[in-house]
Amino acid sequence: MNVWLRRLLITLFILFWLALILTPTLAFVLARNGQVQLGPSDGRHWRLFMLQQAEAEGLGLERGRPVAPPGDAPESVQCLQTTIDYWMWNGQGQATSYCQCLDATTGMIIDSVPPACLLP
């Protein structure tokens, strides 16, 4: 067997094993805090959160990414496209996606929709 192929397979096995070993840690942090977030809320981020309501229980995954604001928007406008998926064990969750633009100077939400959010 090629040496580089063997090294690649060993590296992949180590990464898989590390992910498997860290799964209980992720579950503990998620149960303690209710969410785990990677990245800032106003930029590209991933957030895993728990739903704990009487009629709906499960996990949600929120992914946000910055998109270009509309052409006629001022320079201070920042837009974020957010997608949320659910994995439910009690009740139902509907996947959703939305865009939101904020004016960074005033903190007000802008009503215009960025062109990147109009694409399917």
Buried (B, 14 or more C-beta within 10 A) or exposed (E): EEEEEEEEEEEEEEEEEEEEEEEEEEEEEBEEEEEBBEEEEEEEBEBBBBBEEEEBBBBBBBBBBBBEBBEEBEEEBBBBBBEBBBEBEEEEBEEEEEBBBBBEEEEEEBEBBBEBBEEE
